Amino acid sequence: MNGDFLPICRVDMEKRGWTQCDFVYVTGDAYVDHPSFGTAIISRVLESRGYKVGIISQPDWKDDGSIAILGEPRLGFLVSGGNMDSMVNHYTVSKKRRKNDAYTPGGVMGKRPDYAVTVYCNLIRRTYPKIPVIIGGIEASLRRLAHYDYWAGKLKHSILIDSQADLISYGMGERSIVEIADALDSGLNIRDITFIDGTVYKTSSLDSVYDAIVLPSYDEMTADKKIYAESFYTQYCNTDPISGKRLVEPYRDNLYVVQNPPSKPLTMEEMDRVYSLPYMRAWHPSYDPLGGVPAFSEIKFSLISNRGCFGSCSFCALTFHQGRIIQARSHESLVEEAKMLTEEPDFKGYIHDVGGPTANFRYPACEKQLEHGACRQRQCLFPKPCKNLRADHTDYVELLQKLRKLPKVKKVFVRSGIRFDYVLADSSRQFLKELCQYHVSGQLKVAPEHVSDQVLSLMGKPENRVYRKFCQEYKEMNQRLGLKQYLVPYLMSSHPGSTMKAAVELAEYLRDLGYMPEQVQDFYPTPSTLSTCMYYTGLDPRTMKPVYVPANPHEKAMQRALIQYRRPENRELVEEALRLAGRTDLIGYGPKCLIRPDKGKRPSQERRQGSQPKKKTIRNIHKKKGS
């Protein structure tokens, strides 16, 4: 049935003539029927295959009856924590409770529980003990095997065990969810659905499990962090849908968690079909009295053009969730959606973004990936662009040109991240020219993350000289175009490997740049990233070499304060950090000093010498520091 929201209550079911849903989808987010929300995509894909799907959004987990408002589904429950991990949604990196939830009507906090997937599944099990339960979304996907949980401060089981769910559909689940539905509809028992790519299941026997890599047991990993680091890297090297192997993680009492290889990427035609389904492209009208869902306003006039990312930053979970092979929509599909946006009554002429995880990726990194998959132990851009990399923005430029020419469109912005090293790898500068001329509004946000090459290497980011080269080319391009536009760098403090010396180096870079960021991202150890593995184990799982980890909250506060050293409230932390780093030369009155001495105190001789530096180039200053 087109032209309506999916049922959220019995009355909605009756309007459609339903007595029972095939699937009930339980989500930690508000119900927004838009393809930027996983709930909408999965439910509409199932609907397109003839299945009846109802939605229970943000049920009251303290009330068992809240899970039964649509009755028992014929085939099973689908459960997702929402577009964000519920713990990231609830807590800052300092583990303080957030005040707002952008995925809840009115931005109200507290409408979902901590560890939402596990809580919802246990709620279902109390009410419907034998019903199949399939979990998916970012929370389940990144917790599919044993993982370090920052909020609990320990290694946790696969979410399959704690949630009592039967099956995980991990990654982007359009393929696997249809196969699961068809298998259940054919009469197969959920325990016999062990053969679908992109799924994880539990078993008490490995007799029918073939071609699998057996990982260390959960007990072995909890006893030795090095063993966990080795296991995690094996998982990391098997996230590719073509080359990835089946993985087995043993638990006590003859229990095994088996991860099948990832689902195959969607073709362009399949992507187009997913995004052309009859979404209402709005939040459910029942949320109108509360002012709607804040997160929707961020994406309402944006276009998703691709998924996947071969950038492979260590702190990003995309490798684990969407994979490294780029999947893109056709120009026709995107232009058609853009035309729909222009017909919205509140459209003001601006398309806010055309992108994805990385906006300027439109092709797989190389032709080889489509046949053999992404390289297991080599990256496409790090430490340098691979010689086989296809660095070409032609298709993206043509897409942007088509969108600019649409009637009613005044401007098309590119606001999701661009990889500046990929821009430089392209021998043509056409994209850079078009970006500056048409798709930036005064400021372009980019993510160098740091300036210390030691830290950047652990982050999986290019050396700082690459970012400096991009800055220079961006500046020169804008000068040629007669435009005054600037770069806004995203920076991260306290990433594994960031010593106090590296943090001071970043502060000095900002001083020389004359830039003081309004916000600083402190490294957040979220499940299933290389950086989180470093944080927990103190080892780089790629090399098994020790890594310095700034885990102490006070040290993290000092590193964060250094990036915003001009703020008066940060002064004491900055002074303490400079003393610890042996850089009291940066306390004084000279142009190179970060802070002044305390009022009423004279700077030491050492500081006075540092406060009146001789004229030197930045390069020579860096050489003196040994950086």
Summary of the structure (lengths in Angstrom):
residues: 627
radius of gyration: 25.7
end to end distance: 63.7
largest distance: 85.5
contacts: 2091
relative contact order: 0.08
helix: 39%
strand: 14%
